[in-house]
Amino acid sequence: MAAGAPRIFVSHLAGVPVFDPNGDPVGRVRDLVAILRVGRRPPRLIGMVVEVHGRRRIFLPMTRITGVESGQVITTGVVNMRRFEQRPTERLVLGELLDRRVRLVETGEEATVLDVSVRQLPARRDWEIDKAFVRRGKGGALRRKGETLTVEWSAVTGFSLEEDGQGAESLVATFERLRPADLANALHHLSPKRRAEVAAALDDDRLADVLEELPEDEQVEILGKLKEERAADVLEAMDPDDAADLLSGLPEDDKERLLTLMRPDDAADVRRLMSYEERTAGGLMTTEPIVLRPDATVADALARVRQQDLSPALAAQVYVCRPPDETPTGKYLGTVHFQRLLRDPPFTLVSSIVDSDLPPLAPDTPLPAVTSYLAAYNMVAAPVVDDSGSLLGAVTVDDVLDHLLPNDWREAEFEGTGSAHG
């Protein structure tokens, strides 16, 4: 569903078929999964429960959905077949929110929820529940003809978590407002037991972001308390270089078991990173920079740069390569800097504006040389290219800083900021 598309009422999604990009059937939608938030903020829609062959129900993240239209759902084609297990902070939209008794904020009247609508936020990949379709009056078999109306989510009460609630659910809802680094700080000051409870309640993407900001010993501690299948899901959601660093700290048997549970493509990226020495360009790089083909335009490049889940460092430039455009790519042609993208017309081909004079890094370039390179060329990221001329990935300044600072810099930073919870 493209940004700006009309909202969809969830009752229209029940039983809708799900297809992969080739048009092959995957299953049918049986429910939607949302996370309630503190106060009157609309819930975030994180995925769908899809029934596949054998009546098995799996979780399909909204990030894996490319279209919701014409009575069908289209996925990216990458589907995790592990059975869906509902987590403490999650709510099933059809199963738990519909037919719920709520109150209208303005009048205090009771109402029954008949349906809710979802929409994709403009210029973002996030989805949320924005409106509720309700019937005024008390429920019951003899009271079915009350007035119906569609109201904003904030116009009803009876769904959202209360500020004074207890348990991991309310704590996680409060933590949702924090940046990953600040949430990592808060987790650092919790007891190991409480830290494990909160980590278990976070969704995979959020937990992955937070793990990347924690000291290595706490990363290992949290990962070790998750079920192995969930741990593999979280590793898949992490940046490949951070996942490789985390796995490197595990015993060999645990490492191999988790890699086996990961999707083959994700595991292959992590294994490739782990094959390089840690303090080299190959060991520091991410395998997911922005890669474009020579016939892509400036407009294509800017669309990729605008993706919300990109770090500022990775969004600072795009790399132009011949196919294939997944790392390791075809021949690396050069870099196009973000400022140049802003200066040229949208129809300009990126191949005509590449910076081909900037030398790439070899994967075995040692850390001091990587640091000197970024400083000499005033760069926040640098391409890593092998002997055959294929782009392997990009080294970003934040990963370089992680390895230049003392090993305990995260602990020192946390101690300096003080505890977020008593």
LINPE-V765124 format. One record per backbone hydrogen bond with DSSP energy under -0.5 kcal/mol. NH is the residue of the N-H (numbers start at 1). CO is the residue of the C=O. Records with the same first field share a line. If there is no record, write none. Layout:
NH=CO  CO
This chain:
4=120
5=2
8=118
10=116
12=9
13=10
14=10
15=29
16=13
17=71
18=27
19=73
20=24
23=20
26=18
27=18
28=51
29=16
30=49
31=49
33=47
34=91
35=44
36=34  89
37=41
39=161
41=38
44=35
45=127
46=33  44
47=33
48=60
49=31
50=48  58
51=28
52=50  56
55=52
56=53
58=50  56
59=82
60=48  58
61=59
62=46
64=61
65=62
66=64  74
67=74
69=72
72=69
73=17
74=67
75=19
76=64
79=77
81=79
84=57
90=87
91=34
93=32  91
96=92
97=92  93
98=93
99=113
100=97
102=100  111
103=157
104=109
105=155
108=104
111=102
112=135
113=100
114=112  133
115=133
117=131
118=8
119=128
121=126
124=121
127=45
128=119
129=43
130=117  128
131=117
132=151
133=115
134=132  149
135=112
136=147
137=110
143=140
149=134
151=132  149
153=130
155=152
156=153
157=103
161=37
165=162
170=166
171=167
172=168
173=169
174=170
175=171
176=172
177=174
178=175
183=179
184=180
185=181
186=182
187=183
188=184
189=185  186
190=187
195=191
196=192
197=193
198=194
199=195
200=196
201=197
202=198
207=203
208=204
209=205
210=206
211=207
212=208
213=210
214=211
218=215
219=215
220=216
221=217
222=218
223=219
224=220
225=221  222
226=223
231=227
232=228
233=229
234=230
235=231
236=232
237=233
238=234  235
242=239
243=239
244=240
245=241
246=242
247=243
248=244
249=245  246
250=247
255=251
256=252
257=253
258=254
259=255
260=256
261=257
262=258
267=263
268=264
269=265
270=266
271=267
272=268
273=269
274=270
275=271  272
276=273
280=277  278
281=365
282=363
283=277
284=280
285=281
286=394
291=289
292=319
296=293
298=348
299=346
301=297
302=298
303=299
304=300
305=301
306=302
307=304
310=307
315=311
316=313
317=314
318=336
319=290
320=334
321=292  319
322=331
328=391
329=391
330=322  324
332=389
333=320
334=320
335=355
336=318
338=316
340=337
341=337
342=338
343=339  340
344=340
348=345
350=296
351=294
352=349
353=350
355=335
356=354
359=357
361=383
365=362
367=279
369=366
370=366
371=367
372=368
373=369
374=370
375=371
376=372
377=373
378=375
379=374
382=395
384=393
385=361  383
386=390
389=386
391=330
392=384
393=384
394=286
395=382
396=394
397=380
399=396
400=396
401=397
402=398
403=399  400
404=400  401
405=401
409=406
412=408
413=409
414=410
415=411
416=412
417=413
418=414
